[in-house]
């Protein structure tokens, strides 16, 4: 009943030409929290720092660091003196106003959020209307890893920049995730001891995390059925230490 109500709510916002971005952020906050809990349940030799939630960033997370280096198309709104060496296609010592170039996400956000706006950020092609139409038709046919390994994360960060298309971007991200979620989780539960490389290589980073969590849960359930869940095993750190010690002893 709650899902039906939320569907009616989204339809009403769509008819009015608006979309509640807060709903999108709340939904993805739940997904990131789910991934964090699953990661803590996995038997790992170390616990990686989890990424930020929604539009937030965690500067200690390797995934957020990689995400912040994704390049965005920008257009300068003023001249940048003595910075022409950054634009390799030009011999001018300065970057003139109106120059189109690509900058990493972290630098684009820093320059965009200044009181004096010195650049405008354009949408990457995967978030433009032509691609949004493709995602609306059938999101499962798109290779998200090829389009960008951080499709959902970068799309959430694009909401930092003012654009009349932000509600449509948020709606497309949500619909794309919902449309691909069932196939991703079904594959993780029904591909036990099978080669899933062809499927996984088409997934976004967030979808890969969910896929690994699903397979980890399936492996745990299989171990429980075989009576192996309560068996004490050595930690991966201990096993790796023993291997290194044996290697050092061998002549």
N, C-alpha and C positions, 0 to 999 in steps of 0.2 A: 504494500500500500504506500509505503514511504517512497519507493522508487517511482511509482506511478505519479505521485504528487510532484516529485522533483521533475519528472518528464513534462508534466503539464506546466510547471513553472518555467522551465526552459523554453517551452513552445510559446508561452505568453510573452516572455522577454524577446524572443525572436520576432514575433509579430509586431512588437512595438519598435523593433530596430535596435534593441539593446540586449546586452547579455551581462549577467551578474558575474563579474570577474572574481568577486569574493567567493562564490560557489566553486569556481575553478581552483582557486588557491586552497580552499579547505579540502577539496577532494584530493589534490596532489599532496597535501600535508599528510593525509591519512596513508597514502601509498608509500611515501618516504618513511613514515613511522613504521609501517609494516615491514619494509625492507630492512630497517635498522634492527627490529626485533628478530627477524629471521637470521640476520648476520650474526647476532649475538648467540643464537642457538646452534649455529654451525660449529663443528669441531675444527677450529683453525689454530695454527701455531701462534698467530697474533691477531689482534682485533683492529682493523683499519679504522681511521677516523671517517665518520659518515659525512656525506655532503649536506649542504644546507637544505632548507625546506622552501619550496616555491620560489619566490623572488629573492630570498635570503641566500647568503653564501657563507661557507665555512672555510676560512683561509688556511686551516690545517688539513683539509681534505685534498688528496691528490686528484680526485675526480673533479672537484671544483677548480683546482688550479689548471687542469687541462681544459676545462670548459671556458675559463676566463681567457684563454688564448685563441679561442675561435675568432676568426676575422669577420668584420662587418663592413659593408660598403658605406662610406660616409662622404659628405660634401662639405668643404670648408666654407664657413660664413664670414671669414676675415682672412687677411694675409698673415702668414707665419714667417717672420724675418729670420734669415740665417738657418733655416731648416730645410732648404731645398735638397740636401743630400739624402733626406728620407724618401724622396720621390725619385726613384732611379730612372724613370722615363723622361725626366726633365733635367736640363743643364742650368736652370736658373738657381741662384743662391737662395731664393725665397720660395715659399709655397704661396702662390697667389690665391685670392678669393675665388671660390667656385670650383676649386680642384676636386676631382673625384678620386678617391683612393680607398684602400682597405686598412683598417686598424683593428688591433685585438679588442676583445670585449672590455677588458679591464680599463684600457686607455680611453675607449669611446665613452664609457660610463663616467670616467673622471672628468673628461672635457665637456661632456654634455650637461652634467649637473652643476656646472659653475653658474654664477649669477649672470655673467655675460656669456651667452651661448656662442661658442666659436665654431661649432659644426652641427650639422644635421645628419641623422642616421637614417639610411634607407633600409627597407626590408630585404633580407636575403630571399632569393628566388623561391626557396622551399616554403616560405610563409606568405607568398603573394597569392592573389586571387586565383590565378590559373592552377596552382598546385593545391590550393584549398578546395577547389572543385574536384580534383582527383581524389583527395582524401575523403571528401564527402561521398563520392560515388562508391569506392571500395578501398578502404585503408589497408587491406591485407595484401594488395598487389605491389605496394611500394617497398623498396629496399631502404629502410630508414638508416641503416648503418652507412650506406653509400651516400645518402643525402646529408648525413651528418650524424656522427655517433652520439651526439647529445641533442637530439631533436627536441625532446620535451624540456630539457633543462635550458637550452638556448631560447626556446620559445617563451618560457617563463621569464627569462631575463629581458626579452624584447619588450615586455610590458613596462619596463623602466622608462622607455622612450615614448614621448607623447605621439600618438598616431590615431587617426579616426578608425583605423582598422584593428585596433587592439581588442575590442569585443569579439570581432570575427575570428581573430587569431586564437583567443582563449577558447572560444567555442569549438574551433577545429581541433585544437589540441585535446580537449576533453573527449570529443566524439571519436577521434582517431584512437586514443588510448582504450576507450570502452570497446570500440569495434575490433581491436586486435587482442584484447586481454584474454578472451575466452580461448582463442586458438593457441595463444602462447601457453596458458596454463594447462590446457588439454594435452598439448604436445609434451609438456614436462612430466605429466602424470602417466602418459601412455607410451613413452619412448624409453622404457627401462632396458638398460644394457644395449642400446641401439646407437648408431652413429647419428648425431643430431647437428653436426657441423654445418650442413647446408641450411638448416633452419635458423640456427643461432647467429650465423654471420649476417643475416638480414635484419636483426633486431637492434633496437636502440639500447643504450647503456641501461636505462631503467628496466626495459623489458628483459634484458639479459640477467639482471639481478633477480627479477621475479622468477625467471626460468630456472636459475640455479637454486633458488629457495624452494621451488616446487620439487625439483629433483632431489634435493637434500631431504625434504620431508618424506618423499617416497622411499628413499634409501633407508631412512630411519624406521619407517613403517615395516619395510621388508625385514630389517634386522630384528625388529620386535617380534614379528611372526615366527622367525627362526629361533627365537630365544637367545639372541645375541645382544639384546639391548642392555642387559645387566652385566655383561662381561667386562671386566676391567682390562683396559688396554693402556699401553705406555703412551705418553704424550709425544707429539711430533718433534718437539724440541729435544726430548731425550733420545729419540731414534736418530735424529740428525747428528746429535753430539756423538753417539756411539759410532756412526758411520765415519765421521771425521777422525775420531780417535783410532779406529782400525786402519784408516788410510795412513795416518801418521806413523803407526807402528810398523806397517809393511815396508820392507826394504825397497 
